[in-house]
Amino acid sequence: MPADGALPQSALAGAGSRPFGIYVHVPFCTTRCGYCDFNTYTAPELGGGVSPKSYPALAIAEIGFARKVLGDRDMPVRTVFFGGGTPTLLAPGAFGEILRAIDAEFGLAPGAEVTAEANPESVTEASLAELRVQGVTRMSFGMQSAVPGVLAVLDRVHQPGRPLACARWARAAGFEHVSLDLIYGTPGEADDDWRRSVAAAVSAGPDHVSAYALTVEDGTRLAARVRRGELTAPDDDMLAGRYVLADDMFAEAGYRWYEISNWAAGDAARCAHNVLYWTGGDWWGIGPGAHSHVGGTRWWNVRHPAAYGARIGNGVSPGQAREVLTAEEAQLERVMLAIRLAEGCPLAVLDQPGAVPALVADGLVTVASESVVLTRRGRLLADTVVRAVTV
């Protein structure tokens, strides 16, 4: 990555004509969950130089750096996503400072979606009200499960009812859009445990829910416990059954899938920032380890907050490395992402459209409005479908 962060002309061509968003990675956590391999740090792991108090100034400096790299193109920011980590370990006012910097450098588009992820124990009624005042428009709470034993295996520290209270508080604070995240397939979780968690999430009245199969990632405490035989890794057939159960319950409650792992109560409730990712938009990732993409060039920042802070302090790019996607790689990504969406992937962009009739016969896809759309069985076997229709 060049020290000045300069992008190739191929990336800058068309910048501003594509949707543009900003992701702000907040790398701080109070404790580390046993299943998590995200780029996050507890206080003892941080070392010197960077803290929740000093971080907003670094993020704001990178926003200014991004403006210099992208030049004076008109690139209004349609979406901002504060992810982590635990973004809400920052003071609510820090969100406002960062949003004002984004608006000053790029301009926030009218009606811009601004999402903040939150662990339930990291917010209160008062802090949620202040986040809304500071310009956050959407809250996403990490619920994971409603069952104490499941939360314990995941090393989640919040009380089971806390996410439901957070959803109520967020509504009372004026948030129109509230999302809950769930995880299924935790070792020891029974079907009834999962049914209880889905029912609890629905009862809280969010307009968006996400449900992800647990992945045992190398290097995590959970992986070590599975390796030692203390816990049993999730079984694919069990995970498929849990997905079907959730999909049925969400549909009965009025939610419709719009991406394999995401359901919304209506089009307005969809996460616009994630849709930007899935439909080939541009985004700049702020913060340690954050990934960015502009016009087929993808890069990622140095991971440790101290290294990130040092580079920002020296006025050089925090980028560690980058890649320019080949035409073949870009095509594969376009198909792979589009086919995960409820609108499907246009037949015209498939490499192997001749494979579609067999996929229809196998019950994996349907064809509607000149697009290939996954059936529910196809959602469970999406990788198989992608392999069939790509080179």
PyMOL commands that set and color helices and strands:
alter all, ss='L'
color gray80, all
select helices_A, chain A and resi 9-12+43-46+55-70+87-89+92-105+120-122+125-133+148-153+162-172+191-203+221-227+236-252+267-269+272-278+305-313+327-338+347-349+353-361+376-380+382-389
alter helices_A, ss='H'
color red, helices_A
select strands_A, chain A and resi 20-26+77-84+108-118+138-144+177-184+208-213+256-259+262-264+282-286+291-294+297-301+319-324+345-346+365-368+371-374
alter strands_A, ss='S'
color yellow, strands_A
deselect
rebuild
show_as cartoon
